[in-house]
Amino acid sequence: MNAPSPAPPIAPCFTLVIPAYNESAWLPQLLDSVDAARARYRGGAGAIEVVVGNNASTDATAEIATARGCRVAFVEKRAIAAARNGGAAIARGEILCFIDADSRIHPDTFNAIDDVMRSGRAVVGSTGVHPDRWSPGIFFTWLLAVPLVWLLRMDAGVMFCRRADFEAIGGYDEQMLYAEDIRVLVDLKRLGRARGQKFVRAKGVLAITSTRKYDKHGDWHYLTVMPRIGFWMLIDKNRWAHFAHKYWYEDR
């Protein structure tokens, strides 16, 4: 008598994509928080896969990801948009979720995202985010940003959407060295408008992001440096491009 064939593996419902360049110091704490959220998910931990978009790291990022059970997409083009797209390209989940490697997620993240996506109201959403420490400079920066975030109906933290919709808009724009996350939100919101769908925040599951930029450049730097950067954008695009590359890609 022949033994029955093993059941095929169940396709995951969610794929969490983590773009990562030399994130060996931060990735473990994020994966710890992901493990807690997978364990809390009412659909079972097996419904969630984790993909690390390893963006030409020269440290142990890929080895850590593999040892922790993540799938790894090796992306040579040094652009965070490319790392996000590379991770999404090998995803098997119906719902794509994206989070930066220097973050931690809430234990109920996947339950909250599940509720939002099952409602049918959302084409895209996010959990929101708060910093891992506060100071007067960080507080006032946040205070200025929050009204803009709410007015534009955008947010950070864990961004999520259906994989089919992500593919329909062509994913992240890999020509953009920064603000690619804002662009993809705009594109997805435009796609959903015709269907009566919109941006929806997942309530009560704020992610935590590191303040490493503030640690390195000062707690007031967004308020003292960024206005000058905006001026450079208008009069000297080369100087702005040099700053953008140094600030976002050569900072570690």
C-alpha positions as CSV (number, residue, x, y, z in Angstrom):
1,M,0.0,0.0,0.0
2,N,1.5,3.3,-1.1
3,A,1.9,6.0,1.5
4,P,-0.3,9.1,0.9
5,S,1.4,12.0,-0.7
6,P,2.3,14.8,1.6
7,A,-0.1,17.8,1.5
8,P,1.2,20.8,-0.4
9,P,2.4,23.6,1.7
10,I,-0.2,26.3,2.4
11,A,0.5,29.5,0.7
12,P,1.1,32.4,3.1
13,C,-1.5,35.1,3.4
14,F,1.0,37.8,4.3
15,T,4.6,38.6,3.2
16,L,6.5,41.0,5.3
17,V,9.3,42.6,3.2
18,I,12.2,44.1,5.0
19,P,14.7,46.2,2.9
20,A,18.1,45.9,4.5
21,Y,21.6,47.3,3.9
22,N,24.1,46.4,6.7
23,E,21.4,46.0,9.3
24,S,23.0,43.2,11.4
25,A,22.8,45.4,14.5
26,W,19.0,46.2,14.1
27,L,17.5,43.2,12.3
28,P,17.5,40.8,15.2
29,Q,15.2,43.1,17.4
30,L,12.8,43.6,14.4
31,L,12.7,39.8,13.8
32,D,12.0,39.3,17.5
33,S,9.0,41.6,17.3
34,V,7.9,39.8,14.1
35,D,8.0,36.5,15.8
36,A,5.8,37.8,18.6
37,A,3.3,39.2,16.0
38,R,3.3,35.9,14.0
39,A,2.6,34.0,17.2
40,R,-0.3,36.3,18.1
41,Y,-1.9,36.1,14.6
42,R,-5.2,34.3,14.8
43,G,-4.7,32.7,11.3
44,G,-1.5,31.0,12.5
45,A,2.2,31.9,12.2
46,G,2.5,29.8,9.1
47,A,0.3,32.3,7.2
48,I,3.1,34.9,7.4
49,E,6.4,34.7,5.6
50,V,9.2,37.1,6.0
51,V,11.5,38.2,3.2
52,V,14.6,40.3,3.6
53,G,15.6,42.4,0.6
54,N,19.4,42.3,1.2
55,N,20.6,45.4,-0.6
56,A,24.3,44.5,-1.2
57,S,25.1,44.3,2.5
58,T,28.7,43.8,3.5
59,D,27.9,42.6,7.0
60,A,26.1,39.5,8.3
61,T,22.6,40.8,7.4
62,A,21.9,37.9,5.0
63,E,23.2,35.3,7.3
64,I,21.1,36.6,10.2
65,A,18.0,36.6,8.1
66,T,18.6,33.1,6.9
67,A,19.3,31.7,10.4
68,R,16.1,33.3,11.6
69,G,14.0,31.5,8.9
70,C,13.6,34.4,6.5
71,R,13.7,34.1,2.7
72,V,16.4,36.4,1.3
73,A,16.3,38.3,-2.0
74,F,19.7,39.5,-3.0
75,V,19.5,42.9,-4.6
76,E,22.7,44.5,-6.0
77,K,21.3,47.9,-7.0
78,R,21.8,50.3,-4.1
79,A,18.4,51.8,-3.8
80,I,15.9,51.2,-1.1
81,A,13.1,51.1,-3.7
82,A,15.0,48.3,-5.5
83,A,15.4,46.4,-2.2
84,R,11.7,46.7,-1.5
85,N,10.9,45.5,-5.1
86,G,13.4,42.7,-4.9
87,G,11.7,41.3,-1.7
88,A,8.2,41.7,-3.2
89,A,9.3,39.9,-6.4
90,I,9.8,36.6,-4.5
91,A,6.8,37.1,-2.1
92,R,4.2,34.4,-2.0
93,G,1.6,36.2,0.1
94,E,-1.6,37.8,-1.1
95,I,-1.0,40.8,1.1
96,L,2.4,42.6,1.0
97,C,3.6,44.4,4.0
98,F,6.8,46.6,4.2
99,I,8.7,47.7,7.2
100,D,12.2,49.3,7.6
101,A,14.8,47.2,9.3
102,D,15.5,49.6,12.2
103,S,12.0,49.2,13.5
104,R,9.9,47.0,15.7
105,I,6.3,46.0,15.1
106,H,3.3,45.7,17.5
107,P,2.3,42.2,18.5
108,D,-1.2,42.6,17.0
109,T,0.1,44.0,13.7
110,F,-1.1,41.2,11.5
111,N,-4.5,40.9,13.2
112,A,-5.1,44.6,12.6
113,I,-4.0,44.5,9.0
114,D,-6.2,41.4,8.4
115,D,-9.2,43.4,9.8
116,V,-8.5,46.3,7.5
117,M,-8.0,44.3,4.3
118,R,-11.1,42.1,5.0
119,S,-13.3,45.2,5.3
120,G,-12.8,45.9,1.5
121,R,-12.4,49.6,2.2
122,A,-8.7,49.8,1.8
123,V,-6.5,49.8,-1.3
124,V,-3.5,50.6,0.9
125,G,-2.9,51.2,4.6
126,S,-0.3,51.6,7.3
127,T,0.1,51.2,11.0
128,G,1.6,54.5,11.9
129,V,4.9,54.8,13.8
130,H,6.5,56.6,16.8
131,P,10.1,57.0,17.7
132,D,12.0,54.8,20.2
133,R,12.8,57.9,22.3
134,W,11.6,61.4,22.7
135,S,13.4,64.7,23.2
136,P,12.3,68.3,22.7
137,G,13.7,68.4,19.1
138,I,12.1,65.1,18.1
139,F,8.8,66.1,19.7
140,F,8.6,69.4,17.8
141,T,9.6,67.6,14.6
142,W,6.8,65.1,15.1
143,L,4.4,67.9,16.0
144,L,5.0,69.6,12.7
145,A,4.8,66.3,10.7
146,V,1.6,64.9,12.2
147,P,-0.9,67.5,10.7
148,L,0.6,67.0,7.3
149,V,0.4,63.2,7.6
150,W,-3.3,63.3,8.5
151,L,-4.1,66.0,5.9
152,L,-2.5,64.0,3.1
153,R,-3.9,60.6,4.4
154,M,-0.5,59.0,4.5
155,D,1.6,57.4,7.2
156,A,4.6,55.3,7.9
157,G,5.3,52.2,10.0
158,V,4.1,48.9,8.3
159,M,2.7,49.8,4.9
160,F,0.4,47.1,3.4
161,C,-1.5,46.5,0.2
162,R,-2.6,43.6,-2.0
163,R,0.1,42.1,-4.1
164,A,-2.0,42.4,-7.2
165,D,-2.4,46.1,-6.7
166,F,1.3,46.5,-6.0
167,E,2.1,44.8,-9.3
168,A,-0.5,46.9,-11.1
169,I,1.2,50.1,-10.3
170,G,4.7,48.7,-11.0
171,G,5.9,48.7,-7.4
172,Y,8.4,51.3,-6.1
173,D,10.1,53.7,-8.5
174,E,13.7,52.6,-8.5
175,Q,14.8,55.9,-10.0
176,M,14.0,57.6,-6.7
177,L,16.7,57.6,-4.0
178,Y,14.2,58.8,-1.4
179,A,10.5,59.4,-0.9
180,E,9.7,56.2,-2.9
181,D,7.4,55.2,-0.1
182,I,5.3,58.4,-0.5
183,R,5.2,57.9,-4.3
184,V,3.9,54.3,-3.9
185,L,1.1,55.5,-1.5
186,V,0.1,58.1,-4.0
187,D,0.0,55.6,-6.9
188,L,-2.0,53.1,-4.8
189,K,-4.5,55.7,-3.7
190,R,-5.1,56.7,-7.3
191,L,-5.6,53.1,-8.2
192,G,-8.2,52.6,-5.5
193,R,-10.1,55.7,-6.1
194,A,-11.9,54.3,-9.1
195,R,-13.0,51.3,-6.9
196,G,-14.2,53.4,-4.0
197,Q,-11.2,52.3,-1.9
198,K,-8.9,54.5,0.0
199,F,-6.0,54.7,2.5
200,V,-6.9,53.2,5.9
201,R,-4.9,53.2,9.1
202,A,-4.7,50.0,11.1
203,K,-5.7,51.2,14.6
204,G,-3.8,50.5,17.8
205,V,-0.7,48.9,16.3
206,L,1.9,51.7,16.0
207,A,5.3,50.4,14.9
208,I,8.4,51.8,16.7
209,T,11.3,53.3,14.6
210,S,14.8,54.0,15.7
211,T,16.0,57.5,16.1
212,R,19.5,56.7,14.7
213,K,19.3,59.7,12.3
214,Y,18.7,62.0,15.3
215,D,21.4,60.2,17.3
216,K,23.9,60.9,14.6
217,H,22.9,64.3,13.2
218,G,21.2,65.9,16.3
219,D,17.7,66.0,17.6
220,W,16.9,69.3,15.9
221,H,18.5,68.6,12.6
222,Y,15.2,68.1,10.7
223,L,14.2,71.7,11.7
224,T,17.7,73.3,11.1
225,V,19.1,71.4,8.1
226,M,16.1,70.3,6.1
227,P,14.9,73.9,5.2
228,R,18.3,74.5,3.7
229,I,18.0,71.3,1.8
230,G,14.6,72.5,0.3
231,F,16.4,75.6,-0.9
232,W,19.1,73.5,-2.6
233,M,16.4,71.5,-4.4
234,L,15.3,74.7,-6.0
235,I,18.7,76.2,-7.0
236,D,21.3,73.4,-7.1
237,K,20.0,69.9,-7.9
238,N,23.5,68.5,-7.9
239,R,24.2,69.6,-4.4
240,W,20.8,68.2,-3.3
241,A,21.5,64.9,-5.0
242,H,24.9,64.7,-3.2
243,F,23.3,65.4,0.1
244,A,20.5,62.8,-0.5
245,H,23.0,60.1,-1.4
246,K,25.2,60.8,1.6
247,Y,22.3,61.1,4.1
248,W,20.3,58.1,3.0
249,Y,22.9,55.8,1.5
250,E,26.3,56.5,3.0
251,D,25.2,57.1,6.6
252,R,26.3,53.8,8.0
